[in-house]
C-alpha cells in the first residue's frame, strides 16, 4: 500500500509542511511575559498579637487559597481594572477593530465591546499553580513585548490591591459593629459617673469604704458576674448578628467552623473547575451543566450550614441574655439589701464600681478593636512578588521548529490516513485471487505491464481508460515476460480435458482493459505453433486490430456480413504466414444485428473448417451486447481484466451477462499486472531488462 500510495502520502506531507511554513511566515509574533507571586496562608503575619484578635483571621486550607487566587486573577473584575490601567482598549494591536478612542472609560463601553475585550484578555492570560509550592505563575501574550510585561505586572498589582481591600473590608464590618457597641458602653459609663457624683453631693459621701460589710462584698461579686455575663452576651450577640448577615466569607473569617470550611473548599474547587472548562470549551460544554448542578448543591449545603450556625448562635445569645437577666435580678435584690444597710454607702459603692467596670470594659474593647484593625492589615499582606514581569526578548509564537515538526507529523498522519482510506475504498482488481473470487473463473495468464510505455504515459492512458499502443509482443520480443505469459495462456487453453476450443472470443468488461492486445498476441502464439489461425476484428464499433498490422479498413468483416466482399479480403502476416487477419471493415450501421445474423453463423462454420483456430476480438460486455451474442456461438470466451483499473463489480457483472447466454467462459486474463505488487516468475523481463533469466523471489 505504501509503495502504491506514496504520492498521496508525499503530497499530504508536503502540503502540511507548506501550511506550517505559511503559518510561520504569516503569523504575527507573540511575546510572553511571566511574573511569579507567592500567596502565603492568611494570618501568618499576625506578629504574635492577641490570640482573640488573630482568631478572627485564622488561616484556611492553602490549596483552597491558591485556587481562589487563580480564580480571582482570571476574574473579569481584575481584567477590567487592568484594561483600564494599561489602556488596552485604545491599542489597535490588542483590541483590533474594537479599538476605542483615547480617554475611553471601561465603564462606558457597550456590553458587546466589553465582552469582546474580556475574551481577548482572558485568551492571552494564563495563570498556573507551581506544583508543591505556594507560588502562582502569571503569563500574558501580546504582539508588543513591552505591552506583555506591562499587562502582567498590572495584573499582579491589581490582584494584590484587591486582596488587601477585600481582607480589610471584612475586618471593617466587624470593627464597625464593635464601635457602635463601644459608643453605647461609653454613654453608660458617663451616665454612671454623673450619678456617682450626684450621689456624693446629695448624700455627702466622701471617702466611704464600701468594702466593710458582707452585703457590699457580695454585691461586688454579683456585679462582677453581671459584668462578665454582659460581656459574654455582647460577644455572643456579635456572633449571632454576623451569622445572621448570611455572608459566608465574613462568617468563615470571624467564626471558624469545620463544616463550613469544608463546604467552602468544595465550592472554591468547583468554581475553579467551572472557570477552566468554560474558558477552554465554552458555555455549551456538557460537563459545565454537571458542575453547575454540583455547585448548586454545595451552595444549598452552605446556606443550610449558615442557617444552622445562625440558629446555634441565636440560642447561645438568648441563653447569655437570660443569664444576664437572671444575674441582673439577683444583683438588684442584693443591691436592695445594701440599700437597707446603708443606702448612701451602698449607692456610692455601686455607682463607683459601675463606673470603674464600664471604664475597664471600654478600654479592653478599644484595645481589641485596634488590634483587629492591625491584624486585618497584616493578614491581607500575605502576597509577595517573587518575580516581576520582564520584557521578553524572543517571541514564543510562532515556533518554527515546533510548527514544522507538527506540520510534518500531521502531514504523515494525514497521508497515511488518506492512503489507507483510498486503499479501503479501492474496489479495483489488485491480484489474481480477487479476480477469481469476483467471477469464479480460473486465471489463465497474468500479463505484465509492457515496458515500452513510460510511467507518465501509462498513468495518462489509465485515466482515459485507454490501452497503450498494440504491440505484437509474442513476435517482436519473444523472450520477454509478456510473451511468456501469452504462451502460458495458449497452454491453458489447449491442455484442458475435453474438446479443444477452436472458436475463441476475447472480450472485457470495459474499454481499455487490453482485450485487443490479448487477442493479437494469443493469435500470434497459436500461429507460432504451426497452426492455421484467423484473427478477426469483431469489434465493429471501435476496431483496432488493423493498427499493429498496418492494414486498411476498406474491406473487412462488415463487408463480408453484407455480401460486399469475398474471402480474399483476408490479409496474411509476413512474419507469421500461418496467421490470417480480418479487419472490421467500414460499414458498421447496426453492429449487434450484423453479428447476430445468419451470415455471421455461416462465416463461423466456414472458418471452423478452414482454420485450426479463430480468435475474435469483441466489444466490451458491460457496454454492448455484441460479445454476448457471439459468446453463445463460439467454443470458449476469454474475459480480460486490467490490473488496478477494472472494478470487481464490472468484472462480476460481465461474467454474469455471459453466463446468462450459456457462453462457455473458459477463464480470465489479468492484463497490465504491476510486477512490483503481484508475484511474477521472470520479473526482471517485465520491464525489458537485459541479462539472463532470473527468478523473482517474493519476501
C-alpha positions as CSV (number, residue, x, y, z in Angstrom):
1,X,0.0,0.0,0.0
2,X,2.8,2.4,0.9
3,X,4.5,1.8,-2.5
4,X,1.3,2.3,-4.4
5,X,0.1,5.3,-2.5
6,X,3.3,7.1,-1.8
7,X,2.4,10.1,-4.0
8,X,-0.6,10.7,-1.7
9,X,1.5,10.4,1.4
10,X,4.2,12.7,0.0
11,X,1.6,15.2,-1.2
12,X,-0.1,15.4,2.2
13,X,3.2,15.7,3.9
14,X,4.4,18.5,1.6
15,X,1.1,20.3,1.8
16,X,1.2,20.3,5.6
17,X,4.8,21.4,5.7
18,X,3.9,24.2,3.3
19,X,1.0,25.2,5.5
20,X,3.3,25.2,8.5
21,X,5.7,27.4,6.7
22,X,2.9,29.7,5.6
23,X,1.8,29.9,9.2
24,X,5.3,30.7,10.3
25,X,5.6,33.4,7.7
26,X,2.1,34.9,8.1
27,X,1.5,34.6,11.8
28,X,2.3,37.7,13.8
29,X,4.9,37.2,16.5
30,X,3.6,36.8,20.0
31,X,5.7,37.7,23.1
32,X,5.0,36.2,26.5
33,X,5.9,38.0,29.8
34,X,5.9,36.0,33.0
35,X,5.5,37.1,36.6
36,X,5.5,34.9,39.8
37,X,3.8,35.7,43.1
38,X,3.8,33.8,46.4
39,X,0.5,33.5,48.2
40,X,1.2,32.7,51.9
41,X,-1.5,31.3,54.2
42,X,-3.7,34.0,55.7
43,X,-2.9,35.1,59.2
44,X,0.7,34.0,59.2
45,X,1.8,37.7,59.6
46,X,-0.2,38.3,62.9
47,X,3.2,39.0,64.6
48,X,2.1,37.5,67.9
49,X,-0.8,39.9,68.5
50,X,-3.6,38.9,70.9
51,X,-4.9,35.4,70.2
52,X,-8.6,36.6,70.3
53,X,-7.9,39.1,67.5
54,X,-5.8,36.7,65.5
55,X,-8.5,34.1,65.7
56,X,-10.8,36.3,63.6
57,X,-8.4,35.9,60.6
58,X,-7.4,32.2,61.2
59,X,-5.7,30.7,58.1
60,X,-7.7,28.4,55.8
61,X,-6.6,25.5,53.6
62,X,-3.6,26.6,51.5
63,X,-4.8,24.7,48.4
64,X,-8.2,26.4,48.5
65,X,-6.5,29.7,49.0
66,X,-4.3,29.2,45.9
67,X,-7.2,28.0,43.8
68,X,-9.2,31.1,44.9
69,X,-6.2,33.3,44.0
70,X,-6.2,31.7,40.5
71,X,-9.9,32.4,40.1
72,X,-9.6,36.0,41.2
73,X,-6.6,36.6,38.9
74,X,-8.8,35.3,36.0
75,X,-11.9,37.2,37.0
76,X,-13.5,39.9,34.9
77,X,-13.1,42.4,37.7
78,X,-9.3,42.2,37.6
79,X,-9.3,42.1,33.8
80,X,-11.4,45.3,33.5
81,X,-9.1,47.0,36.0
82,X,-6.0,46.0,34.0
83,X,-7.6,47.0,30.7
84,X,-8.4,50.4,32.2
85,X,-5.0,50.8,33.8
86,X,-2.9,49.8,30.7
87,X,-5.4,51.4,28.2
88,X,-5.7,48.1,26.2
89,X,-9.0,49.2,24.7
90,X,-7.2,52.0,23.0
91,X,-4.5,49.8,21.4
92,X,-5.0,48.5,17.9
93,X,-2.7,45.6,18.4
94,X,-4.9,44.3,21.2
95,X,-8.4,45.4,20.5
96,X,-8.3,45.0,16.7
97,X,-11.4,46.6,15.1
98,X,-12.9,47.1,18.6
99,X,-10.3,49.7,19.4
100,X,-11.6,52.7,21.3
101,X,-10.7,56.4,21.1
102,X,-8.2,57.8,23.6
103,X,-9.5,58.6,27.1
104,X,-12.3,55.9,26.9
105,X,-13.5,54.7,30.3
106,X,-14.0,51.0,30.5
107,X,-17.2,51.5,32.5
108,X,-18.8,53.3,29.5
109,X,-18.2,50.5,27.0
110,X,-21.1,48.7,25.4
111,X,-21.7,45.2,26.7
112,X,-20.7,43.7,23.3
113,X,-17.4,45.7,23.2
114,X,-16.7,44.9,26.8
115,X,-17.3,41.2,26.4
116,X,-15.1,41.0,23.3
117,X,-12.2,42.8,25.0
118,X,-12.6,40.5,28.0
119,X,-12.5,37.4,25.8
120,X,-9.3,38.6,24.2
121,X,-7.8,39.4,27.5
122,X,-8.7,36.0,29.1
123,X,-7.4,34.2,26.0
124,X,-4.0,35.9,26.3
125,X,-3.8,35.5,30.1
126,X,-2.6,32.3,31.7
127,X,-2.4,31.6,35.4
128,X,-1.0,28.4,36.8
129,X,0.0,27.0,40.2
130,X,3.5,25.8,40.5
131,X,3.2,22.2,41.9
132,X,4.0,21.7,45.5
133,X,4.6,25.4,46.2
134,X,2.6,28.5,47.2
135,X,3.7,30.3,44.0
136,X,1.5,31.3,41.1
137,X,2.8,31.9,37.6
138,X,1.0,34.7,35.7
139,X,1.7,34.9,31.9
140,X,0.4,37.2,29.2
141,X,0.9,37.1,25.4
142,X,0.9,40.1,23.2
143,X,2.3,41.3,19.9
144,X,4.3,44.0,21.7
145,X,6.8,42.7,24.2
146,X,6.6,45.8,26.3
147,X,2.9,45.6,26.5
148,X,3.1,42.0,27.6
149,X,5.3,43.0,30.5
150,X,3.1,45.9,31.4
151,X,-0.1,43.9,31.4
152,X,1.3,41.0,33.5
153,X,2.7,43.4,36.1
154,X,-0.6,45.4,36.2
155,X,-2.5,42.1,36.7
156,X,-0.4,41.2,39.7
157,X,-0.7,44.8,41.1
158,X,-4.4,44.8,40.7
159,X,-4.8,41.4,42.4
160,X,-2.6,42.5,45.3
161,X,-4.6,45.7,45.8
162,X,-7.9,43.9,45.6
163,X,-6.8,41.2,48.1
164,X,-5.7,43.9,50.6
165,X,-9.0,45.8,50.2
166,X,-11.1,42.7,50.5
167,X,-9.4,41.5,53.7
168,X,-9.6,44.9,55.3
169,X,-13.2,45.4,54.4
170,X,-14.1,42.1,56.0
171,X,-12.4,43.2,59.3
172,X,-14.0,46.7,59.0
173,X,-17.5,45.2,59.1
174,X,-16.8,43.6,62.5
175,X,-15.0,46.8,63.7
176,X,-17.9,49.0,62.8
177,X,-20.4,46.9,64.8
178,X,-18.0,46.8,67.8
179,X,-17.5,50.5,67.5
180,X,-21.3,51.0,67.8
181,X,-21.3,48.8,70.9
182,X,-18.5,50.8,72.5
183,X,-20.3,54.0,71.9
184,X,-23.2,52.7,73.9
185,X,-20.9,51.4,76.6
186,X,-19.2,54.8,76.7
187,X,-22.5,56.6,77.3
188,X,-23.4,54.2,80.1
189,X,-20.0,54.8,81.7
190,X,-20.6,58.6,81.6
191,X,-24.1,58.3,83.0
192,X,-22.7,56.2,85.9
193,X,-20.0,58.7,86.6
194,X,-22.6,61.5,86.7
195,X,-24.8,59.5,89.0
196,X,-21.9,58.8,91.3
197,X,-21.0,62.5,91.5
198,X,-24.7,63.4,92.2
199,X,-24.9,60.8,94.9
200,X,-21.8,62.0,96.6
201,X,-23.2,65.5,96.5
202,X,-26.6,64.5,97.7
203,X,-25.5,62.1,100.4
204,X,-22.4,63.8,101.3
205,X,-20.4,60.6,101.0
206,X,-16.7,61.4,100.9
207,X,-14.1,58.7,101.4
208,X,-16.7,55.9,102.3
209,X,-15.2,52.4,102.3
210,X,-18.0,50.2,100.8
211,X,-16.0,47.0,101.4
212,X,-16.5,47.0,105.2
213,X,-19.6,44.6,105.2
214,X,-20.6,41.3,103.7
215,X,-23.5,42.6,101.8
216,X,-21.3,45.0,100.0
217,X,-18.8,42.3,99.2
218,X,-21.5,40.0,97.8
219,X,-22.9,42.9,95.8
220,X,-19.4,43.3,94.3
221,X,-19.3,39.7,93.3
222,X,-22.7,39.9,91.7
223,X,-21.7,43.0,89.9
224,X,-18.6,41.3,88.5
225,X,-20.6,38.3,87.4
226,X,-23.2,40.6,85.8
227,X,-20.4,42.4,84.0
228,X,-18.9,39.1,82.7
229,X,-22.4,37.9,81.7
230,X,-22.9,41.2,79.9
231,X,-19.6,40.8,78.1
232,X,-20.4,37.3,77.2
233,X,-23.8,38.4,75.9
234,X,-22.2,41.2,73.8
235,X,-19.7,38.7,72.2
236,X,-22.5,36.1,71.5
237,X,-24.8,38.8,70.2
238,X,-22.0,39.8,67.8
239,X,-21.6,36.3,66.6
240,X,-25.4,36.0,66.2
241,X,-25.5,39.2,64.2
242,X,-22.6,38.1,62.0
243,X,-24.2,34.7,61.4
244,X,-27.4,36.4,60.6
245,X,-25.7,38.5,57.9
246,X,-25.5,35.4,55.6
247,X,-22.1,36.4,54.3
248,X,-20.0,33.1,54.0
249,X,-16.7,34.9,53.8
250,X,-17.3,37.1,56.8
251,X,-18.6,34.1,58.9
252,X,-15.7,31.9,57.8
253,X,-13.2,34.6,58.7
254,X,-14.7,35.6,62.1
255,X,-16.3,32.3,63.3
256,X,-14.3,29.3,62.3
257,X,-16.5,26.3,61.6
258,X,-15.0,23.0,60.2
259,X,-18.1,22.0,58.3
260,X,-18.4,25.5,56.7
261,X,-14.7,25.4,55.8
262,X,-15.1,22.0,54.0
263,X,-18.1,23.3,52.1
264,X,-16.3,26.5,51.2
265,X,-13.3,24.4,49.9
266,X,-15.6,22.3,47.7
267,X,-17.3,25.5,46.5
268,X,-13.9,27.0,45.5
269,X,-12.8,23.9,43.8
270,X,-16.0,23.6,41.8
271,X,-15.7,27.3,40.7
272,X,-12.1,26.8,39.6
273,X,-13.1,23.7,37.5
274,X,-16.1,25.5,36.1
275,X,-14.0,28.5,35.1
276,X,-11.3,26.3,33.4
277,X,-13.9,24.2,31.4
278,X,-15.9,27.3,30.5
279,X,-12.7,29.1,29.2
280,X,-11.5,26.0,27.4
281,X,-14.7,24.6,25.9
282,X,-17.3,27.3,26.1
283,X,-20.6,27.6,27.8
284,X,-22.1,24.7,25.8
285,X,-19.8,22.0,27.2
286,X,-21.9,19.2,28.8
287,X,-19.6,18.9,31.8
288,X,-20.5,22.5,32.8
289,X,-24.1,21.6,33.4
290,X,-22.9,18.8,35.8
291,X,-20.5,21.2,37.6
292,X,-23.4,23.7,37.8
293,X,-25.6,21.2,39.5
294,X,-22.8,20.3,42.0
295,X,-22.2,24.0,42.7
296,X,-25.9,24.5,43.3
297,X,-25.9,21.5,45.8
298,X,-22.8,22.9,47.6
299,X,-24.4,26.4,47.7
300,X,-27.5,24.8,49.2
301,X,-25.4,23.0,51.8
302,X,-23.6,26.2,52.7
303,X,-26.9,28.0,53.0
304,X,-28.2,25.3,55.3
305,X,-25.0,25.3,57.4
306,X,-25.3,29.1,57.7
307,X,-28.8,28.7,58.9
308,X,-27.7,26.1,61.5
309,X,-24.9,28.5,62.7
310,X,-27.4,31.3,62.9
311,X,-29.8,29.2,65.0
312,X,-27.0,27.9,67.2
313,X,-25.6,31.4,67.9
314,X,-29.1,32.7,68.4
315,X,-29.7,30.1,71.1
316,X,-26.3,31.0,72.7
317,X,-27.2,34.6,72.6
318,X,-30.6,34.1,74.1
319,X,-29.0,31.9,76.9
320,X,-26.4,34.6,77.6
321,X,-29.1,37.2,77.7
322,X,-31.3,35.1,80.1
323,X,-28.2,34.6,82.3
324,X,-27.6,38.3,82.2
325,X,-31.2,39.0,83.2
326,X,-31.0,36.4,86.0
327,X,-27.8,38.0,87.4
328,X,-29.4,41.4,86.9
329,X,-32.3,40.3,89.1
330,X,-30.0,38.9,91.8
331,X,-27.9,41.9,91.6
332,X,-31.0,44.1,92.1
333,X,-32.0,42.1,95.1
334,X,-28.6,42.3,96.7
335,X,-28.4,45.9,95.9
336,X,-31.7,46.5,97.7
337,X,-30.2,44.7,100.7
338,X,-27.3,47.0,100.6
339,X,-29.6,49.9,100.4
340,X,-31.3,48.6,103.5
341,X,-28.0,48.5,105.4
342,X,-26.7,51.8,104.3
343,X,-28.4,53.5,101.5
344,X,-25.9,56.1,101.0
345,X,-22.7,53.9,101.2
346,X,-24.2,51.2,99.1
347,X,-25.3,53.5,96.4
348,X,-21.9,55.1,96.4
349,X,-20.1,51.7,96.1
350,X,-22.4,50.5,93.4
351,X,-22.0,53.6,91.3
352,X,-18.3,53.7,91.9
353,X,-17.8,50.1,90.8
354,X,-20.1,50.5,87.8
355,X,-18.0,53.4,86.7
356,X,-14.8,51.5,87.1
357,X,-16.2,48.4,85.4
358,X,-17.5,50.4,82.4
359,X,-14.2,52.2,82.1
360,X,-12.3,48.9,82.2
361,X,-14.6,47.2,79.7
362,X,-14.4,50.2,77.3
363,X,-10.6,50.2,77.5
364,X,-10.4,46.5,76.8
365,X,-12.8,46.6,73.8
366,X,-11.0,49.6,72.4
367,X,-7.7,47.7,72.6
368,X,-9.3,44.7,70.9
369,X,-10.7,46.9,68.2
370,X,-7.3,48.4,67.5
371,X,-5.6,45.0,67.4
372,X,-8.3,43.7,65.0
373,X,-7.6,46.5,62.5
374,X,-3.8,45.9,62.7
375,X,-4.3,42.1,62.2
376,X,-6.6,42.8,59.3
377,X,-3.9,44.7,57.6
378,X,-1.2,42.1,58.3
379,X,-3.5,39.3,57.2
380,X,-4.0,41.0,53.9
381,X,-0.3,41.4,53.4
382,X,0.2,37.7,52.6
383,X,1.1,38.2,48.9
384,X,4.7,38.6,47.8
385,X,6.0,39.3,44.3
386,X,8.7,36.7,43.6
387,X,9.5,37.8,40.1
388,X,8.1,40.8,38.2
389,X,7.2,40.5,34.5
390,X,10.2,41.5,32.3
391,X,10.2,42.4,28.7
392,X,10.7,39.2,26.7
393,X,13.5,39.2,24.1
394,X,12.2,36.4,21.8
395,X,8.7,35.5,20.6
396,X,7.1,32.3,21.8
397,X,4.7,32.0,18.8
398,X,5.3,31.0,16.1
399,X,7.9,28.4,17.0
400,X,9.5,27.4,13.6
401,X,11.0,24.1,14.8
402,X,7.9,23.0,16.7
403,X,5.5,24.2,14.0
404,X,7.5,22.4,11.2
405,X,7.6,19.2,13.4
406,X,3.9,19.4,13.9
407,X,3.3,20.0,10.2
408,X,5.5,17.0,9.3
409,X,3.7,14.8,11.8
410,X,0.3,16.0,10.7
411,X,1.2,15.5,7.1
412,X,2.5,12.0,7.6
413,X,-0.6,11.1,9.7
414,X,-2.9,12.7,7.1
415,X,-1.1,10.9,4.2
416,X,-1.2,7.5,5.9
417,X,-4.8,8.0,6.7
418,X,-5.6,9.1,3.2
419,X,-3.6,6.2,1.7
420,X,-5.5,3.7,4.0
421,X,-8.8,5.3,3.1
422,X,-8.1,5.1,-0.6
423,X,-6.9,1.5,-0.2
424,X,-10.2,0.6,1.6
425,X,-12.3,2.4,-1.0
426,X,-10.4,1.0,-3.9
427,X,-12.6,-1.8,-5.5
428,X,-10.4,-2.5,-8.5
429,X,-8.7,-5.8,-9.2
430,X,-5.3,-5.9,-7.4
431,X,-4.4,-9.6,-7.6
432,X,-5.5,-12.9,-9.2
433,X,-7.3,-14.0,-6.0
434,X,-9.6,-11.0,-6.1
435,X,-10.4,-11.7,-9.8
436,X,-11.1,-15.3,-9.1
437,X,-13.3,-14.5,-6.2
438,X,-15.3,-12.0,-8.2
439,X,-16.0,-14.3,-11.2
440,X,-15.4,-17.9,-10.1
441,X,-13.1,-18.3,-13.1
442,X,-9.6,-19.6,-13.2
443,X,-6.7,-17.3,-14.1
444,X,-5.2,-18.4,-17.4
445,X,-2.4,-15.8,-17.6
446,X,-1.1,-12.7,-15.8
447,X,0.4,-10.4,-18.4
448,X,2.8,-7.8,-17.0
449,X,2.8,-4.1,-18.0
450,X,4.7,-3.6,-21.2
451,X,7.9,-1.7,-20.7
452,X,7.6,0.3,-23.9
453,X,5.3,2.8,-22.3
454,X,6.8,5.0,-19.7
455,X,5.2,5.7,-16.3
456,X,3.8,9.1,-17.1
457,X,2.2,7.9,-20.4
458,X,0.8,4.8,-18.7
459,X,-0.9,6.9,-16.0
460,X,-2.4,9.2,-18.6
461,X,-3.8,6.2,-20.5
462,X,-5.2,4.7,-17.3
463,X,-7.0,7.9,-16.5
464,X,-8.6,7.9,-20.0
465,X,-9.3,4.1,-19.7
466,X,-7.2,3.5,-22.9
467,X,-4.7,0.8,-23.6
468,X,-1.1,1.5,-24.7
469,X,-0.4,1.1,-28.5
470,X,-1.0,-2.5,-29.5
471,X,2.2,-4.5,-29.8
472,X,2.7,-7.9,-31.2
473,X,5.0,-8.8,-28.2
474,X,5.0,-12.6,-28.9
475,X,6.7,-11.8,-32.3
476,X,8.7,-8.7,-31.6
477,X,10.1,-9.7,-28.2
478,X,9.6,-13.5,-27.7
479,X,12.0,-13.7,-24.7
480,X,10.0,-11.1,-22.7
481,X,7.9,-12.0,-19.7
482,X,4.8,-10.7,-21.6
483,X,5.4,-13.2,-24.5
484,X,5.9,-16.0,-21.9
485,X,2.5,-15.0,-20.4
486,X,0.8,-15.3,-23.7
487,X,2.4,-18.7,-24.3
488,X,1.1,-19.7,-20.8
489,X,-2.4,-18.6,-22.0
490,X,-2.0,-20.8,-25.1
491,X,-1.1,-23.7,-22.9
492,X,-4.0,-23.2,-20.5
493,X,-6.4,-23.2,-23.5
494,X,-5.1,-26.3,-25.3
495,X,-4.3,-28.6,-22.4
496,X,-7.7,-28.9,-20.6
497,X,-9.6,-32.1,-20.8
498,X,-12.4,-32.4,-23.4
499,X,-12.6,-31.0,-26.9
500,X,-10.1,-28.4,-28.0
501,X,-11.7,-25.0,-28.4
502,X,-11.4,-23.8,-32.0
503,X,-13.5,-20.6,-32.0
504,X,-12.2,-18.2,-29.3
505,X,-13.8,-14.9,-28.4
506,X,-11.8,-12.3,-26.4
507,X,-13.7,-9.6,-24.5
508,X,-13.6,-7.5,-21.4
509,X,-16.0,-5.7,-19.1
510,X,-15.0,-2.1,-20.0
511,X,-12.9,-0.4,-22.7
512,X,-9.2,-0.1,-22.1
513,X,-8.8,-3.5,-20.3
514,X,-6.5,-4.8,-23.1
515,X,-8.7,-7.3,-24.9
516,X,-7.4,-6.4,-28.4
517,X,-3.8,-6.7,-27.2
518,X,-4.6,-10.1,-25.7
519,X,-6.4,-11.2,-29.0
520,X,-3.5,-10.4,-31.4
521,X,-0.8,-11.9,-29.1
522,X,-2.9,-15.0,-28.5
523,X,-3.4,-15.4,-32.2
524,X,0.4,-14.9,-32.7
525,X,1.5,-17.6,-30.2
526,X,-1.1,-20.1,-31.7
527,X,0.4,-19.4,-35.2
528,X,3.9,-19.9,-33.8
529,X,3.0,-23.5,-33.1
530,X,2.3,-24.0,-36.8
531,X,-1.5,-23.9,-36.6
532,X,-3.6,-22.0,-39.1
533,X,-5.0,-19.1,-37.2
534,X,-7.5,-16.4,-38.2
535,X,-7.6,-13.2,-36.2
536,X,-10.9,-11.4,-36.8
537,X,-11.8,-7.9,-35.6
538,X,-15.4,-8.4,-34.4
539,X,-15.4,-5.0,-32.6
540,X,-17.3,-3.2,-35.3
541,X,-17.8,-0.2,-33.0
542,X,-14.2,0.7,-32.2
543,X,-11.9,-1.6,-34.3
544,X,-8.1,-1.7,-33.5
545,X,-6.7,-5.0,-35.0
546,X,-5.7,-3.2,-38.2
547,X,-3.3,-0.9,-36.3
548,X,-0.4,-3.2,-35.4
549,X,-0.5,-4.9,-38.9
550,X,-0.9,-1.5,-40.7
551,X,-3.9,-2.7,-42.7
552,X,-6.5,-0.7,-44.5
553,X,-10.1,-0.8,-43.4
554,X,-11.7,-0.8,-46.8
555,X,-12.9,-4.4,-46.7
556,X,-13.4,-6.5,-43.7
557,X,-15.9,-8.4,-41.6
558,X,-18.7,-5.8,-42.0
559,X,-18.5,-6.2,-45.8
560,X,-18.4,-10.0,-45.6
561,X,-21.6,-10.0,-43.5
562,X,-23.3,-7.7,-46.0
563,X,-22.1,-9.7,-49.0
564,X,-20.0,-6.8,-50.3
565,X,-16.7,-8.7,-50.2
566,X,-15.4,-12.3,-50.6
567,X,-12.9,-14.5,-48.8
568,X,-9.9,-12.8,-50.5
569,X,-10.3,-9.8,-48.1
570,X,-8.1,-11.7,-45.6
571,X,-4.6,-10.4,-45.0
572,X,-1.6,-12.5,-44.0
573,X,1.3,-11.5,-41.9
574,X,4.7,-11.6,-43.5
575,X,6.5,-12.7,-40.2
576,X,3.7,-15.2,-39.4
577,X,2.5,-16.8,-42.7
578,X,0.1,-19.1,-40.7
579,X,-1.7,-16.0,-39.3
580,X,-4.6,-14.5,-41.3
581,X,-6.1,-11.2,-40.3
582,X,-9.6,-9.9,-40.9
583,X,-10.2,-6.3,-40.2
584,X,-13.6,-4.8,-39.1
585,X,-14.3,-3.0,-42.3
586,X,-16.0,0.3,-42.8
587,X,-19.8,-0.3,-42.9
588,X,-21.0,-0.6,-39.3
589,X,-24.5,0.8,-39.1
590,X,-26.0,-2.0,-36.9
591,X,-23.2,-4.0,-35.4
592,X,-25.2,-6.1,-33.0
593,X,-27.7,-7.1,-35.6
594,X,-24.9,-7.9,-38.1
595,X,-23.2,-10.2,-35.6
596,X,-26.5,-11.9,-34.7
597,X,-27.3,-12.6,-38.3
598,X,-27.2,-16.0,-40.1
599,X,-24.4,-14.6,-42.3
600,X,-22.2,-14.5,-39.1
601,X,-23.1,-18.0,-38.2
602,X,-22.3,-19.2,-41.7
603,X,-18.9,-17.4,-41.6
604,X,-18.1,-19.1,-38.3
605,X,-18.9,-22.5,-39.7
606,X,-16.8,-21.9,-42.7
607,X,-13.9,-20.7,-40.6
608,X,-14.1,-23.7,-38.4
609,X,-13.4,-26.0,-41.4
610,X,-10.8,-23.7,-42.9
611,X,-8.7,-22.7,-39.8
612,X,-7.3,-24.6,-36.8
613,X,-8.1,-21.6,-34.5
614,X,-10.3,-18.5,-34.9
615,X,-9.7,-15.6,-32.5
616,X,-12.4,-13.0,-32.3
617,X,-11.8,-9.6,-30.8
618,X,-15.2,-8.5,-29.5
619,X,-16.5,-5.3,-27.9
620,X,-16.7,-4.8,-24.1
621,X,-19.5,-6.8,-22.4
622,X,-20.8,-4.2,-20.0
623,X,-21.4,-1.6,-22.8
624,X,-22.6,-3.6,-25.8
625,X,-24.3,-6.9,-26.4
626,X,-22.0,-7.9,-29.3
627,X,-19.8,-10.1,-27.2
628,X,-22.9,-11.7,-25.5
629,X,-24.3,-12.6,-28.9
630,X,-21.0,-14.2,-30.1
631,X,-20.4,-15.9,-26.8
632,X,-23.1,-18.5,-27.4
633,X,-21.7,-19.3,-30.9
634,X,-18.0,-19.8,-30.1
635,X,-16.3,-22.6,-28.2
636,X,-14.7,-20.5,-25.5
637,X,-14.7,-17.0,-24.2
638,X,-11.7,-15.3,-22.6
639,X,-12.5,-12.4,-20.2
640,X,-9.8,-9.8,-19.9
641,X,-9.4,-7.6,-16.8
642,X,-6.9,-4.8,-16.3
643,X,-4.9,-4.7,-13.1
644,X,-5.7,-1.7,-11.0
645,X,-8.4,-0.4,-13.4
646,X,-11.1,-3.0,-13.8
647,X,-13.5,-2.9,-10.8
648,X,-14.7,-6.1,-9.1
649,X,-18.3,-5.1,-9.8
650,X,-17.7,-4.6,-13.5
651,X,-15.9,-7.9,-13.9
652,X,-18.6,-9.8,-11.9
653,X,-21.3,-8.1,-14.0
654,X,-19.6,-9.1,-17.3
655,X,-19.2,-12.7,-16.2
656,X,-22.9,-12.9,-15.2
657,X,-24.1,-11.4,-18.5
658,X,-22.1,-14.0,-20.4
659,X,-23.3,-16.9,-18.2
660,X,-27.0,-15.9,-18.9
661,X,-26.4,-16.7,-22.6
662,X,-24.8,-20.0,-21.8
663,X,-21.5,-18.7,-23.1
664,X,-18.6,-21.1,-22.4
665,X,-16.4,-18.9,-20.1
666,X,-13.0,-20.5,-20.2
667,X,-11.1,-18.3,-17.9
668,X,-9.6,-14.9,-17.1
669,X,-6.6,-13.0,-18.3
670,X,-5.2,-10.4,-15.9
671,X,-3.6,-7.7,-18.0
672,X,-1.0,-5.0,-17.2
673,X,0.0,-6.5,-13.9
674,X,2.5,-4.5,-11.9
675,X,5.3,-6.9,-11.2
676,X,6.2,-4.9,-8.0
677,X,3.0,-5.9,-6.3
678,X,2.0,-9.1,-8.0
679,X,4.3,-12.2,-7.9
680,X,5.9,-12.7,-11.4
681,X,8.0,-15.6,-12.4
682,X,10.5,-13.7,-14.5
683,X,10.1,-10.3,-13.0
684,X,13.1,-8.5,-14.5
685,X,11.8,-9.1,-18.0
686,X,8.5,-7.5,-17.1
687,X,10.4,-4.2,-17.6
688,X,12.6,-5.3,-20.5
689,X,15.8,-5.7,-18.5
690,X,18.6,-7.4,-20.4
691,X,20.5,-10.3,-19.0
692,X,19.9,-13.9,-18.2
693,X,16.7,-15.3,-16.9
694,X,16.4,-14.6,-13.2
695,X,13.7,-15.9,-10.9
696,X,12.0,-13.3,-8.8
697,X,11.6,-14.2,-5.2
698,X,8.8,-12.6,-3.1
699,X,9.6,-11.8,0.5
